[in-house]
Every structure is written in structure tokens, then in C-alpha cells.
């Protein structure tokens, strides 16, 4: 722990800080123990914190100036402290709300202080000069009862750079109080109910003329929520000579800003916050309202509330009217300061008149907006525009005809009910756009223009689910080639094709949709770092998606949020569980993921490694059973297929040959009335001479029959198998010259089987036997015996005792057998 630099123990139940509590934390630079019940700090509590620079002990129960409960010795060893927050310890106790002189006196180099201030003592550090103090904070955590800030309030803090006073019941602030703050750059006067209003605050800026002030916040200075009606040149007269960079006058119920006030705005102004007022779109018809340097404008949350009258000023909560404090009104010489501006309550009649005038101007400007868009003025150099819940400006800037600004890079029109993006488009210069909460149902394909600079897009909480379902190619967002951040949460989306073309996407927020399966490719999004799929109905992630994420995670860290999804943690989802347990993708809240078991009950996954081990044991028997069943089924099917193949092998060969013959355009007979050959003779080498000499002479030459012989009629350089089938099909009879050695030839059986297959499929008697040599029954094949039994056989006469008459009788019978007549 010796290298620990930041320790936060806020909002716990600590009662005391003791000596041993922070021992050894020599590198600690920031300690926060705010929001506890600490009432005692030991004198040696902080002795080891030699590197401490920031200490927050605010909002506790400390008696600030009690040396026994908060001993100054406790701060002796941390005199290098630069920031201390000690406010919020008064708890309405007057004695504890005095300035903590004993503590602060030990901190000579203090630069930032948060402190309580009581109205009776004011800000009085006694004899301690806080020359190094740069920031004074009297904020919402402080106990503040300041009613008057006098001319000498800041005498002990002349080098303040930043001053923040909030939530104090301030009545008046002497303008000369600012005169001592020559280095002041940041002034915040926010939420000072109920009497110190915006116009008073603007009047009191006279003490800051030609100062170094750059940042001014006058927010929430509306008396009893009273409408300020308008701001004119008189109200802005002390702003003119300030070199302000940022001005915040939000939440002041302003109705109208007149051109005179605009003329008083500093030319150096870059950021203007007008949010939370009652302005209308008519404001934009005043082109001078923006300085030339203005780059950021906030016009969000305009409420359009017109209140009838303001209550009387300077009235305490008990109803008694206070007089102006004479001590406060005295200047340094204790003489009346007649030049001090006084505020009087405006009458109900004048208030109503001013409001009516302002309302009339607003309505006229709004009518011009509707009828003539060319009068819409736009700051030339504006870069950031916030118009949350203010639809008029969003409608104009998203108008297809609006192209008069190329500097705008960021817009926020969320919650503005701009639901017609079908006829709208973003400017090409915009890099960040927030259009969430607009009830949009449709986006034009031209909404994102060519050459778009868009990098950050939030369109959450709309009704785009049905629209994105039809965009299966992701064309809607395809032109946003530089897009790095996309938020489409709460859109009832059930598919992920919309971002399939976003190559440079780094952050994808798709939470609170209707996604059930993550089945998409992340391979193009090589820069992807954060994916939020929380609060969907996801049960499965495909292998492709998992592999793509693993590949991206090898290059850089990838964070995936799957919380509040019913992931499968049954045997069906064991593959997903294994991936979740072993992936390099960093799973946010991995021990709090939810899953659905076999009975569809949701439960926490818990430790993923243990869950996978449990599923492995549980699913092993099921997997084994399934594997055995599958293997047995496959084996049975293979054996059956092999048996059937063997059983019908000749039929299969025949059909294959027929198919090949048709594919190769071989000549086959479709009509069986006539044949090309009378006979196709099958013989061996032993009977070759008999066939080529005797059969050809007697059958072809003497009796005019046509014979198919392999030596003469088979096509060269072609398959023998196909030639055999073609010869069988194109011959009236296939005659086998039978000898005991017939089947010794390699293709003899194949020739016979093809002839038999021809008999089956052509429904004709094809095969015929010619017994050339005496052959015993045992030497005949089963096929030859079947042919012999049906009588399709002829016997060649033995040579012994053969006569010419017997031979001619044989050839006549042979000729008759193969005759097609």
C-alpha cells in the first residue's frame, strides 16, 4: 500500500480518525473522508502522509475550532497541503462556524479552500493572511449564512483566482468587494435564494471592470422563480469591458434578450450558456446576439413559462420587510454611498406590460421562423450547439436547405421531438451528434451525407427497431466512415446488421433492446473496444462472432457487457459457457451475469470456471450417450449403404453408364423396334479365330447379318465400359461364346451383367449362349445356368464327326436366333 496515491473513504460510517489509520501511506496525494460522522481527529493521524496534497474532511461532525477534537498539531506534518475542504461541519452550531483559524494557520502554502461561513462573522480569517490561496469554495456542502458581502470581505485573500459562492441567503454584495481581487479569473454565483437576483449580480460587476475575469457563472439567480422579463443594455453595461471567455446565465427565467444587451457582450466570448430559461426560437432572428468568437452555445431546456408578477424584493421568510443595512451601505470611510444601486419592486402593472411586450416579440419571431427560413441566423464560427428539449433549432439545422455553417462540429438536440429524419440530414462538418429521445421511427438514406465527418452518434431511446430490421445491408449508417462511437440503446432492435459497414467503430452501445442471438461479423471492426449488450434477451453468441472478438482481443483490450441477459447455462449452452470462461475479451461484471438453466429458471452464473466444471460433469453422460447413438446410427447407415450398393452394384453401374452415355451424347436406341447390330458377340482369346473367321464369314458374308465386334466397332480412345454398354443397347442379341475359360478375362463378367441389366430395363431377351466347347454344369456361372434353363442356348457341333450339312444347320439356326425379322 506504500505506493497508493488516492484513497476515498467518503460516505461511510467513520466516527474518528486515529493515529494508526494511515500509517505507511507515504505516497498518498489525495485523501477523501467526507460525508462520514467524524467528530475527532487524533493529533498524529496525518504524520505519515508526507506527500499529501488534497484533503477532504467536509460534511462531518467536527468542531472546527476545538483544539481537543481537531488539534492543530494534526496538520503540522502536512503543511505542504495545497487543497483542503473543511466545509459542512457546522450543523447549524454557531460556535463551530467560525473561520478555522487554528487549522489554516498551519497551512502556509494552501491554494484551495472549501469552508463554512456564518452570517455574524462573515469570512474572517483573523490575523492569517491567505496570500497563497487561489480558490475559495463556499458551495452546496457548506453551511453558509452570508447576507451581505462587504467591501473588505476579501482583504485577506487578495490573490484569489477562483471564487465560488453557492446556496447562500445573500441580500447584497458591495461592488467594491471585487476591487481587491485583481487576479480573479473564475467567478461563480449560483443559487443564492431568495433575494439576490440576476440583475443585481450584473449590476455588482462594476467592481470587476478591466479585470482578468474569464469565466463567469450567474446561474439560478431568479427571485422566487420570478420571470426576469428581458435583459437590456443597462443590465449588460458592466460586461462590456470584461474579457470573458465563458458566460453562464442559465436557469434565470429570461424571456427576451434585447439587442442592447447583446451589444454589451464581450467580443472575446466563446461559450454562452442560456439553458433553462424561457427563450423562444425568435432569439435567433437577432444576428448580433452572438459575438464573432462564439464557438459553443447552450439553449437547452427552454420552458416557455410566463409568470404574471414578481413578489416584492427584500422580504424575509417571516414576512417582515428589511431595510437596507446601514453598515453595509457605508464605504471604507464610513460615509453613505449614495451611488450604490438600489433595487425597488416593480409594480404588478408594469410587470404584466413587460411580459406582454416580450411575449409579443417572441410570437412574431416564431411566426417568421415558420414562414421564412431564410431569416434564420447562425453564428459563423459556432462549433458546439446544445438544444436539448428545444426543437425549433434542431428542425432548422437538420433542414436539407440549411448549409450556411461549416464550423459546427457538435450538436445535441435530444428530447426535442424531432421525429422526421426522413427529410433531414446532418451537416458534413458535424463530428458529434446526440439525437436521442426524439421518438423517431425512420431515417433517410441521405440523413448522413457523403464525406461525413461524424465520429460520435447517439440515437438512443427512439423507435428505430422496425426500420433497422429492413436495413439488412447496413446502408443507413454506411456513409459514416469515420464513426467511432454509436449508441442505439432502447430502440427495440432485434438485429445487428445496421453497423456491419462501420470499419472504425470503437464503442457500440446496444443495451435495452430485443437482441436474442449475437450472430454477426466483427471482423471489419478491428478498432472495437467497448460493446454494451446489457439488458437484452441474448441466449447465444455464434462461433463466428466469438472468433472475431477473440481475434480483435489479441491486438488490444476489448470490453463486453452481457449483464441482465438470459444466457444458456444448460448442456445446450456449454460451448458458450466455455468461451466466456476462457476468452481474452474482458467481461464486465462477469461474476454477476445471469443464465437460464434446463427448467428456464434465471440464476446468477457466479464463477465461470466453476460453472463450466459443473456443466462438464453434468453433461458428460449425455454427451457420451449422444455420441454413441450418433456413431451407431452412422455405422448402421454405412453398413446398410454398403450392403445395398453391393447388392445392386450391377444395376448402379448400368445406370451410371446410361447417364454418362446421355451426358456424352453416345448413340443409344430410345425406340427398341430396330437395332444397329443383329448381335454383339462376346469371346475370349481362345475363341477369337472362331469369331473373326467363321462367324464373320457365315453370318455377315453368307447370311447378311450385322455383327458388333470390339476390334472393329468400338470407338478408339474412349471408355471400354461405355463402349460395352453402347454395344449391348444397340444390338438385338448379345451372344456369349462359352468356354470354360470365359470368365478369366477381366471384363467378361461386366459384359454379361450389362446384357442382363439390359434385359431388365429394356424388357426384352438379350443374352444368348453359344456353347463352343463342352462345359460342365459346375463350370457354368449362375447367370449362365439361368439363361440355359430358359432355353436361350445353342451348341456348336463337335469337330469329330461334323459334316458340312451339320455345320450349315448350326449357322442357319444361329442366324435365326439373331434375326430381327
Secondary structure by P-SEA (a helix, b strand, c coil): cccccccccccccccccccccccccccccbbbbccccccccccccccccccccbbbbcccccccccccccccccccccccccbbbccccccccccccccaaaaaaacccccbbbbbbbccccccccccccccccbbbbcccccccccccccccccccccccbbbbccccccccccccccccccccbbbbccccccccaaaaaaaccccccccccbbbbcccccccccccccccccccccccccccbbbbcccccccccaaaaaaccccccbbbbcccccccccccccccccccccbbbbcccccccccccccccccccccccccccccccccccccccccbbbbbbcaaaaaaaaaaaaaaaaaaaaaaacccccccccccccbbbbcccaaaaaaaacccccccccccbbbbccccccccccccccccccbbbbccccccccccccccccccccbbbbccccaaaaaaaccccccccccccccbbbbccccccccccccccccccbbbbcccccccccccccccccccbbbbcccccccccaaaaaaaaaaaacbbbbbbbccccccccccaaaaaaaaacccccccccccccccccccbbbbbccaaaaaaaaaaaaaaaaaaaaaaaaaaaaaaaaaaaaaaaaaaaaaaaaaaaaaaaaacccccccccccccccccccccccccccccaaaaacccccbbbbbbccccccccccaaaaaaaaaaaccccccccccccccccaaaaaaaaaaaaaaaaccccbbbbcccccccccccaaaaaaaaacccccccccccccaaaaaaaaaaaaaaaccc
